[in-house]
Amino acid sequence: MSASLTDTAVLDVEHLQISFSQYGRGLRRRTVTPVVDMSLDVGAGEVVAVIGASGAGKSLVGLAVMGLLPLNAHESGSVRFRGRAVDAGERRALAGRRMALLPQSPAHLDPLMRVGAQVARAARLAGLPDPDSAARAALERRGLAARVDRLFPHELSGGMARRVLFAMATLGEPELIFADEPTPGLDPASAAEVIDDIRSLADAGSAVVLVSHDISIALPVADRVVVVRRGRTIESASPEQFSGDGSRLAHPYSRELWRALPQQDFALPGRRSLAGVSLGRAA
């Protein structure tokens, strides 16, 4: 059931399945299905956090939403934007304009193109009338000096590269932003700054999907939390349900994720907490 802040969700994904055709020795074909049954929705002004372990299929959902899955991918289910079903081609046309992907790795920057040229290209894709001026303004908003636009990606620090990606993703004020693991590799202060910026985007009216494997990063800014496991959505919960011993959470896996956090003394299933010294199996 949807808990969006608007009557019509900006993005509504229902029962998404993604599979890939692969060929092994002897040209034997096999199909792998990393996303089995994913559903989520997000409204304007809302941050929905998608939480799960690495390999759960979270990033693939973002690529599917943007219409960027590779040619050997097959998808089923439905994706709606502003209440209208959109196929992969239509989503690809919306990407960079009304929808934006904030990728998890600075490797998404072109290593052979200067930063300013890349941001200006993103501004052109967003349909802005003066791409060069828009690029300079976007970098300035992210606290990057004018000289940065002349640098190549390998000359940037990790934090600077992520700010460049953030500047590119938010050009044109997209209605939907899919932020895919935006904080790994950042120091705590820089990570907090990125998360605050993501919250600010929602407060300004955008719909934001925040993908993370770290509940503690996402909870302070999330309006809802979608928990995924092994390619399936298993629970949609409010941040307030992640409290105490986690007993307000419906699914055992959600409770395990919460109880495994450091502030919960790493209370993994079947094991005593670190506060109890012993890490052996509980009797």
C-alpha positions as CSV (number, residue, x, y, z in Angstrom):
1,M,0.0,0.0,0.0
2,S,1.3,3.4,-1.0
3,A,2.2,6.0,1.7
4,S,3.2,8.7,-0.8
5,L,2.8,12.3,0.2
6,T,0.8,13.0,-3.0
7,D,-2.3,11.4,-4.4
8,T,-0.4,10.3,-7.5
9,A,3.1,9.0,-7.0
10,V,5.9,10.5,-9.2
11,L,7.3,7.0,-9.5
12,D,5.4,3.8,-9.0
13,V,7.1,0.4,-9.6
14,E,5.1,-2.7,-9.3
15,H,6.3,-6.3,-9.4
16,L,9.4,-5.5,-11.3
17,Q,11.4,-8.5,-12.5
18,I,14.8,-8.3,-14.2
19,S,16.6,-11.2,-15.8
20,F,19.6,-11.6,-18.0
21,S,20.4,-14.1,-20.7
22,Q,24.0,-15.4,-20.5
23,Y,25.9,-17.9,-22.6
24,G,28.5,-20.3,-21.2
25,R,30.6,-23.0,-22.7
26,G,29.2,-24.6,-25.9
27,L,27.0,-21.6,-26.3
28,R,24.7,-22.9,-23.6
29,R,22.2,-20.3,-22.7
30,R,21.1,-19.7,-19.1
31,T,18.9,-17.0,-17.5
32,V,19.7,-15.3,-14.2
33,T,17.1,-13.3,-12.3
34,P,18.7,-10.9,-9.8
35,V,15.5,-8.9,-9.4
36,V,12.5,-11.2,-8.7
37,D,9.7,-9.0,-7.5
38,M,10.4,-5.4,-6.5
39,S,7.8,-2.8,-5.8
40,L,8.1,0.8,-4.5
41,D,6.6,4.2,-5.0
42,V,7.7,7.7,-4.1
43,G,5.8,11.1,-4.2
44,A,6.9,14.6,-4.6
45,G,8.7,16.0,-1.6
46,E,9.4,12.5,-0.3
47,V,12.6,10.5,0.4
48,V,12.1,6.8,0.1
49,A,15.1,4.8,1.3
50,V,15.7,1.4,-0.3
51,I,17.7,-0.7,2.1
52,G,19.3,-4.1,1.6
53,A,22.6,-6.0,1.4
54,S,24.9,-5.7,-1.5
55,G,23.7,-7.8,-4.4
56,A,20.0,-7.5,-3.5
57,G,19.2,-5.8,-6.8
58,K,18.8,-2.3,-5.6
59,S,21.0,-0.6,-8.2
60,L,19.4,-2.6,-11.1
61,V,16.0,-1.1,-10.2
62,G,17.6,2.4,-10.7
63,L,18.9,1.4,-14.1
64,A,15.6,0.0,-15.1
65,V,13.7,3.1,-14.0
66,M,16.1,5.2,-16.1
67,G,15.7,2.8,-19.1
68,L,19.4,2.0,-19.0
69,L,19.5,-1.7,-18.6
70,P,21.8,-3.5,-21.1
71,L,20.6,-5.2,-24.2
72,N,20.7,-8.7,-22.7
73,A,18.3,-7.7,-19.9
74,H,14.6,-8.6,-19.9
75,E,12.1,-6.9,-17.6
76,S,8.5,-7.4,-16.6
77,G,6.1,-5.7,-14.3
78,S,5.1,-2.0,-14.5
79,V,6.8,1.3,-14.1
80,R,4.6,4.4,-13.9
81,F,5.8,8.0,-14.0
82,R,3.3,10.6,-12.9
83,G,0.5,8.0,-13.1
84,R,1.3,6.9,-16.7
85,A,2.9,3.6,-17.7
86,V,6.2,4.2,-19.4
87,D,8.2,1.7,-21.4
88,A,12.0,1.5,-21.4
89,G,12.4,3.8,-24.4
90,E,10.1,6.5,-22.8
91,R,12.0,6.3,-19.6
92,R,15.3,6.7,-21.4
93,A,13.9,9.9,-23.0
94,L,12.9,11.2,-19.6
95,A,16.3,10.5,-18.0
96,G,18.5,13.5,-17.7
97,R,15.5,15.8,-18.0
98,R,12.6,14.9,-15.7
99,M,14.4,12.0,-14.0
100,A,18.0,11.8,-12.9
101,L,20.4,9.1,-11.7
102,L,23.0,9.9,-9.1
103,P,25.4,7.0,-9.6
104,Q,27.3,5.4,-6.8
105,S,30.8,5.6,-8.3
106,P,32.9,8.4,-9.7
107,A,33.8,5.9,-12.4
108,H,30.7,7.1,-14.2
109,L,32.6,10.3,-15.2
110,D,34.3,10.1,-18.6
111,P,38.1,9.9,-17.8
112,L,39.0,11.6,-21.1
113,M,36.7,14.6,-20.8
114,R,37.2,17.7,-18.6
115,V,34.8,18.2,-15.8
116,G,33.3,21.4,-17.2
117,A,32.6,19.8,-20.5
118,Q,30.8,16.9,-18.9
119,V,28.6,19.1,-16.7
120,A,27.8,21.3,-19.7
121,R,26.8,18.1,-21.7
122,A,24.5,17.2,-18.8
123,A,23.0,20.7,-19.0
124,R,22.3,20.3,-22.7
125,L,20.6,17.0,-22.1
126,A,18.5,18.7,-19.4
127,G,17.4,21.2,-22.1
128,L,18.9,24.2,-20.4
129,P,19.3,27.2,-22.7
130,D,22.9,28.2,-21.8
131,P,24.7,24.9,-20.9
132,D,28.1,26.5,-20.1
133,S,26.7,29.0,-17.7
134,A,24.5,26.4,-16.1
135,A,27.4,24.1,-15.7
136,R,29.5,26.8,-13.9
137,A,26.6,27.7,-11.7
138,A,25.9,24.0,-10.8
139,L,29.6,23.5,-9.8
140,E,29.6,26.7,-7.7
141,R,26.4,25.5,-5.9
142,R,28.3,22.4,-4.9
143,G,31.2,24.4,-3.5
144,L,33.6,23.7,-6.3
145,A,36.1,26.4,-7.4
146,A,36.0,27.7,-11.0
147,R,39.3,25.9,-11.8
148,V,37.6,22.5,-11.3
149,D,35.9,22.7,-14.7
150,R,39.3,22.5,-16.3
151,L,40.3,19.3,-14.5
152,F,40.0,15.7,-15.6
153,P,38.2,13.2,-13.3
154,H,41.5,11.6,-12.1
155,E,42.6,15.0,-10.7
156,L,39.6,15.1,-8.4
157,S,39.4,13.8,-4.8
158,G,36.7,11.3,-4.1
159,G,34.6,14.0,-2.4
160,M,35.0,16.4,-5.3
161,A,34.1,13.8,-7.8
162,R,30.8,13.0,-5.9
163,R,30.0,16.7,-5.8
164,V,30.5,16.8,-9.6
165,L,28.1,13.9,-10.0
166,F,25.6,15.6,-7.7
167,A,25.8,18.8,-9.8
168,M,25.2,16.9,-13.0
169,A,22.2,14.9,-11.6
170,T,20.4,18.0,-10.3
171,L,20.7,20.1,-13.4
172,G,17.3,21.1,-14.6
173,E,15.6,20.4,-11.3
174,P,14.4,16.8,-12.1
175,E,11.1,15.6,-10.7
176,L,12.6,12.3,-9.7
177,I,16.2,11.6,-8.4
178,F,17.4,8.0,-7.9
179,A,20.5,8.3,-5.6
180,D,22.4,5.0,-5.8
181,E,24.7,4.5,-2.8
182,P,25.9,8.2,-2.7
183,T,28.1,8.0,0.4
184,P,30.5,5.0,0.3
185,G,34.1,6.2,0.5
186,L,33.3,9.5,2.0
187,D,34.4,10.7,5.4
188,P,31.5,11.1,7.9
189,A,31.3,14.9,7.5
190,S,31.1,14.6,3.7
191,A,28.6,11.8,3.9
192,A,26.4,13.8,6.2
193,E,26.6,16.7,3.8
194,V,25.5,14.6,0.8
195,I,22.5,13.1,2.8
196,D,21.5,16.6,3.9
197,D,21.6,17.7,0.3
198,I,19.4,14.8,-0.7
199,R,16.8,15.8,1.9
200,S,17.0,19.4,0.6
201,L,16.1,18.1,-2.9
202,A,13.0,16.5,-1.5
203,D,12.1,19.5,0.5
204,A,12.3,21.6,-2.7
205,G,9.7,19.3,-4.3
206,S,11.6,16.4,-6.0
207,A,10.8,12.8,-5.4
208,V,13.9,11.0,-4.2
209,V,14.8,7.3,-4.0
210,L,17.8,6.8,-1.8
211,V,19.5,3.4,-2.2
212,S,21.8,2.4,0.7
213,H,23.0,-0.7,2.5
214,D,23.4,1.5,5.6
215,I,20.2,2.0,7.6
216,S,21.9,4.5,9.9
217,I,22.7,6.8,7.0
218,A,19.2,6.7,5.5
219,L,16.9,6.8,8.5
220,P,17.4,10.5,9.5
221,V,16.2,11.8,6.1
222,A,13.8,9.1,5.0
223,D,10.0,9.4,5.0
224,R,9.6,5.7,4.3
225,V,12.0,2.7,4.2
226,V,11.6,-0.2,1.7
227,V,13.6,-3.3,2.7
228,V,14.7,-5.6,0.0
229,R,16.3,-9.0,0.1
230,R,17.5,-11.3,-2.7
231,G,15.7,-9.3,-5.4
232,R,12.4,-9.0,-3.5
233,T,10.7,-6.2,-1.7
234,I,9.9,-7.7,1.7
235,E,8.6,-4.7,3.7
236,S,7.8,-1.0,3.6
237,A,8.1,0.7,7.0
238,S,8.2,4.1,8.6
239,P,11.5,5.3,10.1
240,E,9.9,5.2,13.5
241,Q,9.5,1.4,13.3
242,F,13.3,1.2,13.4
243,S,13.6,1.7,17.1
244,G,14.3,-0.3,20.3
245,D,14.7,-4.0,19.6
246,G,13.0,-3.7,16.2
247,S,9.9,-5.5,17.3
248,R,7.6,-3.0,15.4
249,L,9.1,-4.2,12.1
250,A,7.0,-6.9,10.4
251,H,9.7,-9.0,8.7
252,P,12.4,-11.0,10.5
253,Y,15.0,-9.8,8.0
254,S,14.2,-6.2,8.7
255,R,14.6,-6.8,12.4
256,E,17.9,-8.5,11.8
257,L,19.2,-5.6,9.7
258,W,18.3,-3.2,12.5
259,R,19.7,-5.3,15.3
260,A,23.0,-5.8,13.5
261,L,23.9,-2.1,13.7
262,P,26.7,-1.0,16.0
263,Q,24.3,1.0,18.2
264,Q,22.4,-2.2,18.7
265,D,25.6,-3.9,19.8
266,F,25.8,-6.0,16.6
267,A,23.0,-8.3,17.9
268,L,23.1,-10.9,15.1
269,P,20.7,-13.8,15.1
270,G,21.8,-16.6,17.3
271,R,24.8,-14.7,18.7
272,R,25.3,-12.7,21.9
273,S,26.0,-9.0,21.4
274,L,29.5,-7.6,21.6
275,A,28.5,-5.9,24.8
276,G,28.3,-9.4,26.3
277,V,31.9,-10.1,25.3
278,S,31.2,-13.6,24.1
279,L,30.6,-14.1,20.4
280,G,29.8,-17.8,20.5
281,R,26.4,-19.3,19.8
282,A,23.8,-18.5,22.5
283,A,22.8,-21.4,24.5
